[in-house]
Amino acid sequence: MTKHKVQVFEQKQVRSAWDEESEKWWFSVVDVVGVLTDSANPTDYLKKLRKRDEIIGLYIGTNCPQVEMLNPATGKNRKTLVGDQEQILRIIQSIPSKKAEPFKIWLAKVGSEFIDEAVDPELAIGRAVNNYRRLGYSENWINMRLKTIEARKLLTDEWDKSGVKEGTGYAQLTDLMYKTWADMSAREYKSFKGLKKENLRDNMTNVELVLNMLAEVSATEFSTKQQPQTYNESAKIAESGASVAKSARYDIERRGGQAISPLNAKQLGKRDDKMIGEGK
């Protein structure tokens, strides 16, 4: 844990910690319980909840780790039960509170949308476009972003064929490609842009998106021709594809352009054409 922060919800404090390794915010379970229940003793409430609901008690004991956080009563650090966003939402479902209802409704809505999108993937694309518009991204940037999503899908299809595991395997190869063409790991790239949990590609300029897409399109083309059968073979191809983008990046920089920008979407101004330019 590299950063601790006190979040405020309805004038009540919720302790949290940012984990660089997992790139997750962890929230104090007892603080969340205190906010939702207005209990004078949220620690006691949580103990009773775990006893009353054996399933949630087992879930918390199995999934929620303990992290050192500042105890406001003593002013000292002590291990505190925490949960990530998914785990906190699961706990909320077991708390009979009016404040919890909006969360439950939201969960139901998300579940319904997920089922709808599984039947008709086009709905997911439309929802993504609407979300980007709502957040203020320009139409030009949105169009480019959708193209990068398509390129990414074609590459991961190739990885699937060679037996690369979704999740860890994808992340490792993606990291390798970033290190090759951008000279930074995904984590270093996000840090360079001042990001934490935000999506890296949603904070790229048009030039960065194009370079990353060039890396993935090249890797896909090489993979289609070479038909790798193992992770190591796919890794070599991923590196080769990223090398194509690296050459293009160096050429841009040699001619005085800015290939990689330290600015993120918020700093660039999402409706500004600079978002899709060089980020100057």
N, C-alpha and C positions, 0 to 999 in steps of 0.2 A: 504494500500500500504506500503510495508516494504522496497522496494528498488527502487531507481530511477537510470536510466542510460541513457546516450546519445549514441545512435547507429549512425554509420556513413555509409552513402550510397553515393557513388560517391563524396566524400569529403564534403557532406552536412550532417548536424546534424539532427537527428530525436529523439526527447525526448521520453522516454518510462518509464513505471513503472511496477514492478512485484507485482501482487496481490496474497498474500499467500492463501487467502480464496478461490478464484476461480482457483488458479494455472494458471494464464494467464498473458501474457505480454499485456499491453495497450500502444498504440502508439498515439502520438499527431497527430490529423487529419490535422491540419494546416501545420505541418512540412512535412507530407507525400505529401500534395498538393504542397508545395513549391518545393519538390524534383522532382515531376513529371512534373510540369509546368514551372519551372524556373521563376515563377512570382516574380516581385519585391515586390508585396504585396499579399502574399498567403492568408491572412485573408480576404481581399477584394474579391479575386478570389473565395474563398469558399462561401462567402455570395452570390455572383452572381450565383454560381453553384446551390445553394439551391433554389434560386428564379427561375432560368431557368428550372430546373428539379424538378417539384413538388414532384415526387415520391421519388427521392433521398433526397429531403429536409425533407419529412415526415419520411423517413427511418432513417436519421441521428437524427432527433429530438426525435424519439421513441426509438432507440436502443443505441445510443452513449452517455455514461455518461460523467460527468466532473470530472476531478481529478486535485488536486493541483500539479503544476509543476513549476519549476524555469523559469521565464521569462528572457531570455538572455538580453533583452533590458533594463530592470529595475533592474535585479539582485534580484528580489523578487518573492516569490511564488504566483501564482494566478491560479484560476480554469481554466482548459484547456479542450477543447473537445477532447475525446479520443475514440479509437475503438480497439477491439481485432482483431486478424488476419482475421477472417471471415468478420467482418464489414469493415475493411480496403480494403479487396479485392473487396467487393461490391461497395465501393466508387470509387475505381480505374476504375471500368467498366464504370463510367459516365464521366471520364476525357479524352478528346480527346488529347492524348499525345503519341508520339512515344515511350516514356519510358514505357507507360502503356501496349503497345501491347504484350510484352513478358508475362506479367501477364495474359492477356486475353487468349493468346494461351495456357498457362499453365492450366487455368481454364477449357477451352474446352477439353483439353487432359484428365484432371482428371475426368471430367464429362463423357467422352467417356469410360474411363477405368471402372468407377463405373457401367455403364450400362452393359458392357461386363461381369463384374464379377458377376452381379446380375443374368445373364443368365447362366453363367458357373462359379460357386464358385471355381472350381479348379484353375482358372486363378489367383484368389486372393492369393491362397496358393503359387503358383509358383512365383508370384510377390514378396511376402513376403520373400521367400527363396533367390531370387536374390538380394533383397535389403539388407538382412543380409550379404550375400557374398560381396556385394559391400562395405559395411561398415567394412568388415574385420573380421567378426565373424568366428570362427572355425566350421567345418562341424559337429563335435560332439556336440558343443553347439547348433547349429541350429536344429539338430535332437531332442535334449531335449526340446528346446523351442517350437517346433511344437507339441510335446506330451502334453505340458502344455496347449497349446491353445485348443486341443481336450478335455482335462479334464475340462477346464473352460466352454466350450460350453455345455457339459453334465450337469454341475452343474447349469448353468443359465437356461437350459431347465426345470430343476426341479423347480427352482424359479418361472419360468413363470407359471407352473402348479398350484402353490400355490397362485398365484395372486400378487407376488412381482413385483413392477413396475421397468421396465428397466430405468437406469439412477440413480435417487436418491436411490431407493430401493436396486439396485445392489451395489452401492457405500457403503451404510450403512452396508450391510452384509459382503462385502469384508473387510471393515475397522474392523468390529468385529472379523473376522477371523485372520487378521494380529495382532490385539491386543492380541488375545488369544495365537497364536503359537509363535509369534515373540516378544511379550510384547511391541509392538509399533504400533501406528496407521499408516495408509498409508503415511500421511504427515510426521510423525516423522521418519518413515523408509527412506523416500526419503531425508530428511534432514540429517539423519545419514550417507547416502551415498554421500551427497553433490550434490543432484539433485534438479532440479526445475520442468521444464515442461516435462523432459524426462520420458519415460516409466520405471516404477520401475522394472518390470520383465526383461526388456532388459538389466538391470544392475545387475542382480543376478548371483551368481556363480552357478555351477551345484548343489551343496548341497542345496542352498537356493531354487532353482527351484524345486528340488525333494521334499523338505519339504512342500512347498506351494502346490504342486500337490498332495501330500499325504493328506493334509488338505481338498482339494477340492474333491478328489476321495472318501475319507471317508464320507464327507458330502453328496455327491451324493448317495452313497450306503445307508446311513441312511435314506435319504429322499425317496428313492425308496421303502424302506421297510415300512416306517411310514406314507407316503402319507400326508404331512402337508397341511392344508387348509387355513392357515393365515400367515401373515408376522411374527408374534410372534413365531409361531410354527417353521417356517423356520429358524428364528434367533437362536432358541435353538439347532436345528440340525446343523446349521453352526458352532456354538460354540463347539458342540460335535466333529464334524469332525476336527476342528482346534486343539482340545485337543489331538487328536491322534498324530498330527504332533508336538505338544508341547512336548509330552513325548519322541518322537524320537529325537527332538532337544536336550533335557536335557541329553539323553543317550549319544549322540555324544559328548556333551561338558564334560560330566562326565568322558568319556574315553580319553579326551585330544584333541578332534577334534575341529575345528572351524565351527560352524553351520551357524553363521551370520557374514558376512564380511562388514566392513565399506567402502570397496573399490568399485568403480563403474567400468563400462566397460572400460572407457578411461584409468583409472589408472592401471587396471589389464593388459591391453594390449590384444586387442581382438583376436589376432592370437596366443596368448600364451595359452598353455594348462592350465595355472593357472585359466583362465577364467572359465574353467569347473571343477576346483578342489575346494580347500578350500580357495582360495584367499590369501594364505600366501605370 
